[in-house]
């Protein structure tokens, strides 16, 4: 397993992002919210991921960028947990919801909880 987050795995393109926010489902594990939807297009990657930190939550751009870097790093090192349990390609958007910065360990713990909630919700959706 390669722990990389390549260019083709990053969420880009206005149409795909608009589709994600209009049709996506949400899962929350404070301080991270995951918006996801099943990608119907054939892609070579299983997950396209984007990361966002709202300006109203963290005012300074320097701090927003640091939080985004931490989010990307936590996801990059733990994306295999998402990949191992997925059959179809998905589009993800991770949104940081806290008003203050948290440390790396707490962010990693929140991502693990988010992964568990996401997998439970995916199983429920498949049963319906």
N, CA, C and O atoms as CSV, one atom per row, in Angstrom:
chain,resi,resn,atom,element,x,y,z
A,1,UNK,N,N,0.841,-1.185,0.000
A,1,UNK,CA,C,0.000,0.000,0.000
A,1,UNK,C,C,0.880,1.240,0.000
A,1,UNK,O,O,1.754,1.408,0.850
A,2,UNK,N,N,0.626,2.099,-0.973
A,2,UNK,CA,C,1.361,3.358,-1.046
A,2,UNK,C,C,0.562,4.438,-0.333
A,2,UNK,O,O,-0.628,4.628,-0.586
A,3,UNK,N,N,1.236,5.132,0.554
A,3,UNK,CA,C,0.585,6.201,1.313
A,3,UNK,C,C,0.785,7.528,0.590
A,3,UNK,O,O,1.525,8.395,1.055
A,4,UNK,N,N,0.121,7.676,-0.549
A,4,UNK,CA,C,0.238,8.915,-1.307
A,4,UNK,C,C,-1.148,9.495,-1.534
A,4,UNK,O,O,-2.161,8.808,-1.400
A,5,UNK,N,N,-1.168,10.755,-1.873
A,5,UNK,CA,C,-2.400,11.427,-2.259
A,5,UNK,C,C,-2.080,12.155,-3.561
A,5,UNK,O,O,-1.721,13.332,-3.568
A,6,UNK,N,N,-2.221,11.419,-4.655
A,6,UNK,CA,C,-1.820,11.932,-5.951
A,6,UNK,C,C,-2.786,12.937,-6.521
A,6,UNK,O,O,-3.875,13.159,-5.990
A,7,UNK,N,N,-2.364,13.540,-7.612
A,7,UNK,CA,C,-3.159,14.565,-8.269
A,7,UNK,C,C,-4.513,14.028,-8.714
A,7,UNK,O,O,-5.517,14.733,-8.614
A,8,UNK,N,N,-4.557,12.801,-9.198
A,8,UNK,CA,C,-5.812,12.220,-9.684
A,8,UNK,C,C,-6.772,11.861,-8.559
A,8,UNK,O,O,-7.954,11.631,-8.816
A,9,UNK,N,N,-6.293,11.807,-7.315
A,9,UNK,CA,C,-7.148,11.488,-6.167
A,9,UNK,C,C,-7.764,12.731,-5.532
A,9,UNK,O,O,-8.621,12.616,-4.655
A,10,UNK,N,N,-7.336,13.918,-5.965
A,10,UNK,CA,C,-7.850,15.150,-5.386
A,10,UNK,C,C,-9.109,15.581,-6.114
A,10,UNK,O,O,-9.209,15.460,-7.335
A,11,UNK,N,N,-10.054,16.076,-5.361
A,11,UNK,CA,C,-11.333,16.531,-5.905
A,11,UNK,C,C,-11.156,17.891,-6.551
A,11,UNK,O,O,-10.818,18.873,-5.891
A,12,UNK,N,N,-11.389,17.931,-7.853
A,12,UNK,CA,C,-11.285,19.182,-8.603
A,12,UNK,C,C,-12.432,19.228,-9.591
A,12,UNK,O,O,-13.031,18.197,-9.894
A,13,UNK,N,N,-12.734,20.367,-10.079
A,13,UNK,CA,C,-13.802,20.500,-11.065
A,13,UNK,C,C,-15.089,20.977,-10.437
A,13,UNK,O,O,-15.620,20.349,-9.521
A,14,UNK,N,N,-15.580,22.080,-10.932
A,14,UNK,CA,C,-16.769,22.714,-10.374
A,14,UNK,C,C,-17.996,21.816,-10.468
A,14,UNK,O,O,-18.778,21.746,-9.520
A,15,UNK,N,N,-18.178,21.128,-11.593
A,15,UNK,CA,C,-19.380,20.307,-11.774
A,15,UNK,C,C,-19.447,19.179,-10.757
A,15,UNK,O,O,-20.504,18.909,-10.187
A,16,UNK,N,N,-18.320,18.525,-10.533
A,16,UNK,CA,C,-18.294,17.414,-9.578
A,16,UNK,C,C,-18.541,17.917,-8.155
A,16,UNK,O,O,-19.230,17.256,-7.377
A,17,UNK,N,N,-17.990,19.068,-7.814
A,17,UNK,CA,C,-18.187,19.624,-6.469
A,17,UNK,C,C,-19.635,20.061,-6.275
A,17,UNK,O,O,-20.210,19.835,-5.211
A,18,UNK,N,N,-20.233,20.688,-7.296
A,18,UNK,CA,C,-21.638,21.077,-7.197
A,18,UNK,C,C,-22.537,19.860,-7.060
A,18,UNK,O,O,-23.499,19.875,-6.292
A,19,UNK,N,N,-22.226,18.807,-7.802
A,19,UNK,CA,C,-22.987,17.565,-7.710
A,19,UNK,C,C,-22.864,16.960,-6.316
A,19,UNK,O,O,-23.842,16.455,-5.763
A,20,UNK,N,N,-21.675,17.011,-5.758
A,20,UNK,CA,C,-21.432,16.487,-4.416
A,20,UNK,C,C,-22.285,17.213,-3.382
A,20,UNK,O,O,-22.910,16.570,-2.538
A,21,UNK,N,N,-22.319,18.549,-3.436
A,21,UNK,CA,C,-23.076,19.297,-2.438
A,21,UNK,C,C,-24.579,19.211,-2.657
A,21,UNK,O,O,-25.345,19.343,-1.702
A,22,UNK,N,N,-25.014,18.994,-3.882
A,22,UNK,CA,C,-26.457,18.911,-4.123
A,22,UNK,C,C,-27.011,17.518,-3.832
A,22,UNK,O,O,-28.120,17.401,-3.309
A,23,UNK,N,N,-26.271,16.467,-4.155
A,23,UNK,CA,C,-26.785,15.102,-4.009
A,23,UNK,C,C,-26.097,14.286,-2.927
A,23,UNK,O,O,-26.498,13.152,-2.665
A,24,UNK,N,N,-25.071,14.839,-2.296
A,24,UNK,CA,C,-24.287,14.077,-1.336
A,24,UNK,C,C,-24.993,13.855,-0.014
A,24,UNK,O,O,-25.905,14.591,0.362
A,25,UNK,N,N,-24.549,12.826,0.678
A,25,UNK,CA,C,-25.040,12.520,2.023
A,25,UNK,C,C,-23.959,12.923,3.010
A,25,UNK,O,O,-22.786,13.034,2.652
A,26,UNK,N,N,-24.363,13.142,4.256
A,26,UNK,CA,C,-23.433,13.663,5.255
A,26,UNK,C,C,-23.290,12.728,6.446
A,26,UNK,O,O,-24.239,12.077,6.882
A,27,UNK,N,N,-22.059,12.689,6.956
A,27,UNK,CA,C,-21.733,11.966,8.183
A,27,UNK,C,C,-20.846,12.901,8.991
A,27,UNK,O,O,-19.938,13.529,8.447
A,28,UNK,N,N,-21.114,12.994,10.309
A,28,UNK,CA,C,-20.347,13.901,11.158
A,28,UNK,C,C,-19.706,13.158,12.308
A,28,UNK,O,O,-20.302,12.259,12.902
A,29,UNK,N,N,-18.485,13.547,12.612
A,29,UNK,CA,C,-17.795,13.149,13.823
A,29,UNK,C,C,-16.944,14.346,14.212
A,29,UNK,O,O,-15.887,14.592,13.631
A,30,UNK,N,N,-17.421,15.085,15.204
A,30,UNK,CA,C,-16.799,16.364,15.518
A,30,UNK,C,C,-15.300,16.213,15.663
A,30,UNK,O,O,-14.849,15.311,16.369
A,31,UNK,N,N,-14.521,17.049,15.031
A,31,UNK,CA,C,-14.788,18.277,14.304
A,31,UNK,C,C,-14.799,18.106,12.779
A,31,UNK,O,O,-14.618,19.086,12.055
A,32,UNK,N,N,-15.003,16.898,12.285
A,32,UNK,CA,C,-14.970,16.684,10.839
A,32,UNK,C,C,-16.350,16.268,10.344
A,32,UNK,O,O,-17.035,15.463,10.975
A,33,UNK,N,N,-16.741,16.824,9.220
A,33,UNK,CA,C,-17.965,16.421,8.535
A,33,UNK,C,C,-17.554,15.856,7.180
A,33,UNK,O,O,-16.714,16.432,6.489
A,34,UNK,N,N,-18.143,14.739,6.807
A,34,UNK,CA,C,-17.862,14.117,5.518
A,34,UNK,C,C,-19.110,14.191,4.658
A,34,UNK,O,O,-20.179,13.726,5.053
A,35,UNK,N,N,-18.964,14.782,3.473
A,35,UNK,CA,C,-20.036,14.769,2.478
A,35,UNK,C,C,-19.565,13.810,1.398
A,35,UNK,O,O,-18.445,13.937,0.902
A,36,UNK,N,N,-20.403,12.856,1.028
A,36,UNK,CA,C,-19.982,11.841,0.068
A,36,UNK,C,C,-21.118,11.497,-0.872
A,36,UNK,O,O,-22.289,11.704,-0.552
A,37,UNK,N,N,-20.769,10.974,-2.028
A,37,UNK,CA,C,-21.738,10.344,-2.906
A,37,UNK,C,C,-21.029,9.373,-3.825
A,37,UNK,O,O,-19.837,9.501,-4.105
A,38,UNK,N,N,-21.799,8.393,-4.288
A,38,UNK,CA,C,-21.258,7.363,-5.155
A,38,UNK,C,C,-21.072,7.941,-6.546
A,38,UNK,O,O,-22.012,8.467,-7.143
A,39,UNK,N,N,-19.856,7.840,-7.055
A,39,UNK,CA,C,-19.523,8.400,-8.366
A,39,UNK,C,C,-19.934,7.414,-9.447
A,39,UNK,O,O,-19.466,6.275,-9.466
A,40,UNK,N,N,-20.799,7.846,-10.339
A,40,UNK,CA,C,-21.283,6.951,-11.390
A,40,UNK,C,C,-20.326,6.896,-12.570
A,40,UNK,O,O,-20.385,5.964,-13.373
A,41,UNK,N,N,-19.446,7.884,-12.683
A,41,UNK,CA,C,-18.491,7.889,-13.784
A,41,UNK,C,C,-17.386,6.870,-13.543
A,41,UNK,O,O,-16.994,6.611,-12.406
A,42,UNK,N,N,-16.896,6.298,-14.635
A,42,UNK,CA,C,-15.779,5.368,-14.525
A,42,UNK,C,C,-14.499,6.162,-14.271
A,42,UNK,O,O,-14.130,7.028,-15.065
A,43,UNK,N,N,-13.833,5.866,-13.176
A,43,UNK,CA,C,-12.571,6.529,-12.854
A,43,UNK,C,C,-11.541,5.478,-12.486
A,43,UNK,O,O,-11.880,4.351,-12.127
A,44,UNK,N,N,-10.294,5.863,-12.580
A,44,UNK,CA,C,-9.226,4.932,-12.232
A,44,UNK,C,C,-8.922,4.936,-10.743
A,44,UNK,O,O,-8.198,4.065,-10.260
A,45,UNK,N,N,-9.466,5.904,-10.005
A,45,UNK,CA,C,-9.259,5.957,-8.559
A,45,UNK,C,C,-10.574,5.655,-7.841
A,45,UNK,O,O,-11.654,5.975,-8.337
A,46,UNK,N,N,-10.464,5.041,-6.678
A,46,UNK,CA,C,-11.657,4.650,-5.932
A,46,UNK,C,C,-12.276,5.828,-5.184
A,46,UNK,O,O,-13.493,5.882,-5.004
A,47,UNK,N,N,-11.445,6.766,-4.751
A,47,UNK,CA,C,-11.945,7.904,-3.974
A,47,UNK,C,C,-11.288,9.186,-4.473
A,47,UNK,O,O,-10.067,9.259,-4.613
A,48,UNK,N,N,-12.113,10.193,-4.737
A,48,UNK,CA,C,-11.616,11.548,-4.979
A,48,UNK,C,C,-11.983,12.344,-3.737
A,48,UNK,O,O,-13.144,12.355,-3.327
A,49,UNK,N,N,-11.007,13.009,-3.137
A,49,UNK,CA,C,-11.247,13.685,-1.865
A,49,UNK,C,C,-10.880,15.159,-1.942
A,49,UNK,O,O,-9.897,15.539,-2.577
A,50,UNK,N,N,-11.692,15.981,-1.281
A,50,UNK,CA,C,-11.427,17.405,-1.136
A,50,UNK,C,C,-11.459,17.764,0.340
A,50,UNK,O,O,-12.046,17.046,1.149
A,51,UNK,N,N,-10.822,18.881,0.688
A,51,UNK,CA,C,-10.703,19.286,2.081
A,51,UNK,C,C,-11.031,20.763,2.185
A,51,UNK,O,O,-10.577,21.564,1.368
A,52,UNK,N,N,-11.825,21.130,3.198
A,52,UNK,CA,C,-12.263,22.509,3.339
A,52,UNK,C,C,-12.258,22.924,4.807
A,52,UNK,O,O,-12.640,22.157,5.691
A,53,UNK,N,N,-11.816,24.153,5.039
A,53,UNK,CA,C,-11.880,24.769,6.362
A,53,UNK,C,C,-12.553,26.122,6.170
A,53,UNK,O,O,-11.959,27.020,5.574
A,54,UNK,N,N,-13.783,26.290,6.662
A,54,UNK,CA,C,-14.512,27.552,6.451
A,54,UNK,C,C,-13.833,28.753,7.107
A,54,UNK,O,O,-13.281,28.659,8.203
A,55,UNK,N,N,-13.892,29.866,6.413
A,55,UNK,CA,C,-13.294,31.103,6.891
A,55,UNK,C,C,-14.001,31.620,8.143
A,55,UNK,O,O,-13.377,32.258,8.991
A,56,UNK,N,N,-15.298,31.347,8.259
A,56,UNK,CA,C,-16.017,31.847,9.431
A,56,UNK,C,C,-15.608,31.107,10.705
A,56,UNK,O,O,-15.792,31.631,11.803
A,57,UNK,N,N,-15.056,29.898,10.575
A,57,UNK,CA,C,-14.615,29.144,11.751
A,57,UNK,C,C,-13.192,29.499,12.160
A,57,UNK,O,O,-12.915,29.711,13.340
A,58,UNK,N,N,-12.299,29.563,11.195
A,58,UNK,CA,C,-10.898,29.889,11.466
A,58,UNK,C,C,-10.556,31.093,10.601
A,58,UNK,O,O,-10.492,30.994,9.376
A,59,UNK,N,N,-10.338,32.224,11.246
A,59,UNK,CA,C,-10.221,33.497,10.532
A,59,UNK,C,C,-8.933,33.635,9.731
A,59,UNK,O,O,-8.971,34.047,8.571
A,60,UNK,N,N,-7.807,33.301,10.325
A,60,UNK,CA,C,-6.527,33.548,9.668
A,60,UNK,C,C,-6.209,32.473,8.633
A,60,UNK,O,O,-6.333,31.280,8.909
A,61,UNK,N,N,-5.803,32.900,7.449
A,61,UNK,CA,C,-5.495,31.971,6.358
A,61,UNK,C,C,-4.357,31.021,6.727
A,61,UNK,O,O,-4.362,29.855,6.331
A,62,UNK,N,N,-3.391,31.522,7.480
A,62,UNK,CA,C,-2.270,30.678,7.896
A,62,UNK,C,C,-2.776,29.491,8.708
A,62,UNK,O,O,-2.347,28.356,8.502
A,63,UNK,N,N,-3.681,29.761,9.620
A,63,UNK,CA,C,-4.228,28.694,10.469
A,63,UNK,C,C,-5.141,27.765,9.676
A,63,UNK,O,O,-5.127,26.553,9.889
A,64,UNK,N,N,-5.936,28.326,8.760
A,64,UNK,CA,C,-6.789,27.476,7.897
A,64,UNK,C,C,-5.936,26.527,7.075
A,64,UNK,O,O,-6.255,25.344,6.949
A,65,UNK,N,N,-4.857,27.043,6.520
A,65,UNK,CA,C,-3.985,26.196,5.701
A,65,UNK,C,C,-3.315,25.107,6.530
A,65,UNK,O,O,-3.135,23.989,6.047
A,66,UNK,N,N,-2.944,25.418,7.773
A,66,UNK,CA,C,-2.338,24.409,8.638
A,66,UNK,C,C,-3.342,23.297,8.937
A,66,UNK,O,O,-2.993,22.117,8.911
A,67,UNK,N,N,-4.579,23.673,9.219
A,67,UNK,CA,C,-5.618,22.665,9.500
A,67,UNK,C,C,-5.863,21.803,8.259
A,67,UNK,O,O,-6.018,20.587,8.372
A,68,UNK,N,N,-5.899,22.428,7.069
A,68,UNK,CA,C,-6.091,21.657,5.829
A,68,UNK,C,C,-4.937,20.686,5.600
A,68,UNK,O,O,-5.152,19.547,5.185
A,69,UNK,N,N,-3.712,21.137,5.872
A,69,UNK,CA,C,-2.562,20.239,5.719
A,69,UNK,C,C,-2.665,19.056,6.673
A,69,UNK,O,O,-2.374,17.922,6.294
A,70,UNK,N,N,-3.083,19.322,7.923
A,70,UNK,CA,C,-3.241,18.225,8.884
A,70,UNK,C,C,-4.341,17.273,8.444
A,70,UNK,O,O,-4.177,16.057,8.540
A,71,UNK,N,N,-5.460,17.807,7.962
A,71,UNK,CA,C,-6.555,16.964,7.472
A,71,UNK,C,C,-6.098,16.067,6.330
A,71,UNK,O,O,-6.377,14.868,6.321
A,72,UNK,N,N,-5.394,16.655,5.369
A,72,UNK,CA,C,-4.900,15.870,4.232
A,72,UNK,C,C,-3.938,14.787,4.689
A,72,UNK,O,O,-3.982,13.663,4.189
A,73,UNK,N,N,-3.071,15.118,5.632
A,73,UNK,CA,C,-2.094,14.149,6.118
A,73,UNK,C,C,-2.765,13.000,6.868
A,73,UNK,O,O,-2.410,11.838,6.671
A,74,UNK,N,N,-3.726,13.318,7.718
A,74,UNK,CA,C,-4.450,12.275,8.447
A,74,UNK,C,C,-5.180,11.364,7.462
A,74,UNK,O,O,-5.165,10.143,7.612
A,75,UNK,N,N,-5.817,11.958,6.459
A,75,UNK,CA,C,-6.520,11.154,5.457
A,75,UNK,C,C,-5.538,10.307,4.645
A,75,UNK,O,O,-5.788,9.128,4.394
A,76,UNK,N,N,-4.428,10.912,4.238
A,76,UNK,CA,C,-3.452,10.205,3.414
A,76,UNK,C,C,-2.927,8.954,4.111
A,76,UNK,O,O,-2.771,7.908,3.482
A,77,UNK,N,N,-2.657,9.062,5.402
A,77,UNK,CA,C,-2.115,7.926,6.142
A,77,UNK,C,C,-3.175,6.892,6.515
A,77,UNK,O,O,-2.836,5.758,6.852
A,78,UNK,N,N,-4.454,7.270,6.458
A,78,UNK,CA,C,-5.521,6.354,6.879
A,78,UNK,C,C,-6.531,6.055,5.785
A,78,UNK,O,O,-7.579,5.475,6.070
A,79,UNK,N,N,-6.255,6.430,4.546
A,79,UNK,CA,C,-7.238,6.228,3.482
A,79,UNK,C,C,-7.477,4.761,3.175
A,79,UNK,O,O,-8.526,4.404,2.639
A,80,UNK,N,N,-6.517,3.903,3.508
A,80,UNK,CA,C,-6.711,2.474,3.265
A,80,UNK,C,C,-7.892,1.932,4.055
A,80,UNK,O,O,-8.499,0.943,3.645
A,81,UNK,N,N,-8.231,2.552,5.170
A,81,UNK,CA,C,-9.388,2.110,5.954
A,81,UNK,C,C,-10.687,2.376,5.203
A,81,UNK,O,O,-11.648,1.618,5.331
A,82,UNK,N,N,-10.716,3.445,4.424
A,82,UNK,CA,C,-11.878,3.710,3.571
A,82,UNK,C,C,-11.862,2.783,2.365
A,82,UNK,O,O,-12.891,2.214,2.001
A,83,UNK,N,N,-10.701,2.631,1.748
A,83,UNK,CA,C,-10.582,1.869,0.504
A,83,UNK,C,C,-10.875,0.384,0.678
A,83,UNK,O,O,-11.459,-0.237,-0.210
A,84,UNK,N,N,-10.481,-0.187,1.802
A,84,UNK,CA,C,-10.625,-1.627,2.009
A,84,UNK,C,C,-12.074,-2.086,2.009
A,84,UNK,O,O,-12.354,-3.250,1.720
A,85,UNK,N,N,-12.991,-1.196,2.326
A,85,UNK,CA,C,-14.387,-1.588,2.492
A,85,UNK,C,C,-15.312,-1.057,1.400
A,85,UNK,O,O,-16.532,-1.172,1.520
A,86,UNK,N,N,-14.752,-0.478,0.340
A,86,UNK,CA,C,-15.573,0.092,-0.719
A,86,UNK,C,C,-15.492,-0.738,-1.990
A,86,UNK,O,O,-14.430,-1.238,-2.359
A,87,UNK,N,N,-16.637,-0.874,-2.653
A,87,UNK,CA,C,-16.685,-1.573,-3.933
A,87,UNK,C,C,-16.773,-0.589,-5.084
A,87,UNK,O,O,-16.222,-0.832,-6.158
A,88,UNK,N,N,-17.465,0.521,-4.864
A,88,UNK,CA,C,-17.715,1.510,-5.908
A,88,UNK,C,C,-16.856,2.752,-5.679
A,88,UNK,O,O,-16.400,2.991,-4.561
A,89,UNK,N,N,-16.633,3.544,-6.729
A,89,UNK,CA,C,-15.904,4.805,-6.543
A,89,UNK,C,C,-16.775,5.848,-5.842
A,89,UNK,O,O,-17.982,5.923,-6.074
A,90,UNK,N,N,-16.154,6.639,-4.995
A,90,UNK,CA,C,-16.854,7.677,-4.233
A,90,UNK,C,C,-16.144,9.010,-4.380
A,90,UNK,O,O,-14.969,9.081,-4.737
A,91,UNK,N,N,-16.899,10.068,-4.092
A,91,UNK,CA,C,-16.362,11.422,-4.025
A,91,UNK,C,C,-16.573,11.902,-2.590
A,91,UNK,O,O,-17.683,11.822,-2.063
A,92,UNK,N,N,-15.512,12.397,-1.961
A,92,UNK,CA,C,-15.548,12.843,-0.569
A,92,UNK,C,C,-15.211,14.316,-0.477
A,92,UNK,O,O,-14.421,14.837,-1.265
A,93,UNK,N,N,-15.822,14.989,0.500
A,93,UNK,CA,C,-15.401,16.327,0.899
A,93,UNK,C,C,-15.352,16.337,2.422
A,93,UNK,O,O,-16.370,16.143,3.086
A,94,UNK,N,N,-14.165,16.564,2.967
A,94,UNK,CA,C,-13.984,16.654,4.405
A,94,UNK,C,C,-14.043,18.130,4.790
A,94,UNK,O,O,-13.301,18.951,4.251
A,95,UNK,N,N,-14.930,18.458,5.724
A,95,UNK,CA,C,-15.083,19.848,6.168
A,95,UNK,C,C,-14.783,19.918,7.669
A,95,UNK,O,O,-15.342,19.168,8.470
A,96,UNK,N,N,-13.896,20.827,8.018
A,96,UNK,CA,C,-13.513,21.031,9.410
A,96,UNK,C,C,-14.503,21.994,10.047
A,96,UNK,O,O,-14.694,23.099,9.541
A,97,UNK,N,N,-15.138,21.596,11.150
A,97,UNK,CA,C,-16.236,22.378,11.712
A,97,UNK,C,C,-15.903,23.115,13.011
A,97,UNK,O,O,-16.689,23.960,13.438
A,98,UNK,N,N,-14.775,22.829,13.651
A,98,UNK,CA,C,-14.466,23.434,14.944
A,98,UNK,C,C,-14.061,24.903,14.795
A,98,UNK,O,O,-13.593,25.327,13.738
A,99,UNK,N,N,-14.246,25.655,15.852
A,99,UNK,CA,C,-13.896,27.079,15.858
A,99,UNK,C,C,-12.418,27.298,16.177
A,99,UNK,O,O,-11.874,28.362,15.882
A,100,UNK,N,N,-11.769,26.309,16.772
A,100,UNK,CA,C,-10.357,26.431,17.115
A,100,UNK,C,C,-9.602,25.224,16.555
A,100,UNK,O,O,-10.199,24.206,16.205
A,101,UNK,N,N,-8.307,25.358,16.480
A,101,UNK,CA,C,-7.486,24.264,15.965
A,101,UNK,C,C,-7.358,23.177,17.025
A,101,UNK,O,O,-7.296,23.460,18.221
A,102,UNK,N,N,-7.321,21.932,16.564
A,102,UNK,CA,C,-7.067,20.825,17.486
A,102,UNK,C,C,-5.782,20.143,17.050
A,102,UNK,O,O,-5.300,20.352,15.937
A,103,UNK,N,N,-5.235,19.326,17.938
A,103,UNK,CA,C,-3.957,18.700,17.602
A,103,UNK,C,C,-4.160,17.483,16.687
A,103,UNK,O,O,-5.280,17.028,16.458
A,104,UNK,N,N,-3.062,16.993,16.191
A,104,UNK,CA,C,-3.054,15.922,15.197
A,104,UNK,C,C,-3.708,14.638,15.719
A,104,UNK,O,O,-4.477,13.993,15.007
A,105,UNK,N,N,-3.399,14.277,16.957
A,105,UNK,CA,C,-3.918,13.033,17.530
A,105,UNK,C,C,-5.446,13.062,17.631
A,105,UNK,O,O,-6.103,12.065,17.331
A,106,UNK,N,N,-6.007,14.179,18.044
A,106,UNK,CA,C,-7.462,14.299,18.143
A,106,UNK,C,C,-8.110,14.258,16.762
A,106,UNK,O,O,-9.189,13.691,16.591
A,107,UNK,N,N,-7.449,14.860,15.786
A,107,UNK,CA,C,-7.956,14.845,14.416
A,107,UNK,C,C,-7.951,13.429,13.852
A,107,UNK,O,O,-8.882,13.023,13.157
A,108,UNK,N,N,-6.899,12.689,14.155
A,108,UNK,CA,C,-6.808,11.298,13.687
A,108,UNK,C,C,-7.893,10.436,14.340
A,108,UNK,O,O,-8.498,9.595,13.675
A,109,UNK,N,N,-8.135,10.635,15.610
A,109,UNK,CA,C,-9.187,9.906,16.310
A,109,UNK,C,C,-10.564,10.226,15.720
A,109,UNK,O,O,-11.397,9.334,15.556
A,110,UNK,N,N,-10.795,11.496,15.406
A,110,UNK,CA,C,-12.066,11.904,14.801
A,110,UNK,C,C,-12.243,11.252,13.425
A,110,UNK,O,O,-13.355,10.863,13.068
A,111,UNK,N,N,-11.162,11.130,12.652
A,111,UNK,CA,C,-11.249,10.496,11.340
A,111,UNK,C,C,-11.577,9.005,11.469
A,111,UNK,O,O,-12.329,8.465,10.658
A,112,UNK,N,N,-11.018,8.340,12.480
A,112,UNK,CA,C,-11.345,6.928,12.707
A,112,UNK,C,C,-12.827,6.753,13.026
A,112,UNK,O,O,-13.476,5.851,12.495
A,113,UNK,N,N,-13.364,7.614,13.891
A,113,UNK,CA,C,-14.787,7.552,14.226
A,113,UNK,C,C,-15.648,7.844,13.009
A,113,UNK,O,O,-16.679,7.206,12.798
A,114,UNK,N,N,-15.216,8.815,12.209
A,114,UNK,CA,C,-15.930,9.175,10.991
A,114,UNK,C,C,-15.955,8.007,10.017
A,114,UNK,O,O,-16.974,7.751,9.377
A,115,UNK,N,N,-14.845,7.303,9.904
A,115,UNK,CA,C,-14.773,6.132,9.029
A,115,UNK,C,C,-15.768,5.062,9.463
A,115,UNK,O,O,-16.452,4.473,8.626
A,116,UNK,N,N,-15.851,4.810,10.757
A,116,UNK,CA,C,-16.791,3.815,11.267
A,116,UNK,C,C,-18.229,4.213,10.961
A,116,UNK,O,O,-19.019,3.383,10.512
A,117,UNK,N,N,-18.574,5.473,11.198
A,117,UNK,CA,C,-19.927,5.947,10.918
A,117,UNK,C,C,-20.243,5.872,9.429
A,117,UNK,O,O,-21.354,5.513,9.040
A,118,UNK,N,N,-19.258,6.213,8.599
A,118,UNK,CA,C,-19.431,6.163,7.157
A,118,UNK,C,C,-19.708,4.729,6.698
A,118,UNK,O,O,-20.617,4.497,5.901
A,119,UNK,N,N,-18.941,3.784,7.189
A,119,UNK,CA,C,-19.127,2.382,6.775
A,119,UNK,C,C,-20.485,1.848,7.221
A,119,UNK,O,O,-21.121,1.091,6.487
A,120,UNK,N,N,-20.936,2.232,8.409
A,120,UNK,CA,C,-22.257,1.820,8.887
A,120,UNK,C,C,-23.345,2.398,7.983
A,120,UNK,O,O,-24.291,1.701,7.618
A,121,UNK,N,N,-23.208,3.670,7.627
A,121,UNK,CA,C,-24.207,4.317,6.780
A,121,UNK,C,C,-24.219,3.706,5.377
A,121,UNK,O,O,-25.285,3.560,4.778
A,122,UNK,N,N,-23.052,3.349,4.852
A,122,UNK,CA,C,-22.981,2.714,3.529
A,122,UNK,C,C,-23.695,1.365,3.549
A,122,UNK,O,O,-24.425,1.029,2.617
A,123,UNK,N,N,-23.484,0.601,4.605
A,123,UNK,CA,C,-24.164,-0.710,4.728
A,123,UNK,C,C,-25.667,-0.535,4.809
A,123,UNK,O,O,-26.418,-1.296,4.197
A,124,UNK,N,N,-26.117,0.475,5.569
A,124,UNK,CA,C,-27.566,0.747,5.662
A,124,UNK,C,C,-28.130,1.135,4.309
A,124,UNK,O,O,-29.220,0.691,3.948
A,125,UNK,N,N,-27.407,1.959,3.547
A,125,UNK,CA,C,-27.870,2.382,2.235
A,125,UNK,C,C,-27.955,1.205,1.266
A,125,UNK,O,O,-28.866,1.142,0.441
A,126,UNK,N,N,-27.006,0.273,1.366
A,126,UNK,CA,C,-27.034,-0.900,0.473
A,126,UNK,C,C,-28.199,-1.820,0.786
A,126,UNK,O,O,-28.726,-2.484,-0.107
A,127,UNK,N,N,-28.606,-1.863,2.053
A,127,UNK,CA,C,-29.714,-2.737,2.438
A,127,UNK,C,C,-31.056,-2.159,1.987
A,127,UNK,O,O,-32.000,-2.914,1.757
A,128,UNK,N,N,-31.155,-0.854,1.858
A,128,UNK,CA,C,-32.405,-0.207,1.459
A,128,UNK,C,C,-32.700,-0.378,-0.014
A,128,UNK,O,O,-33.719,0.113,-0.500
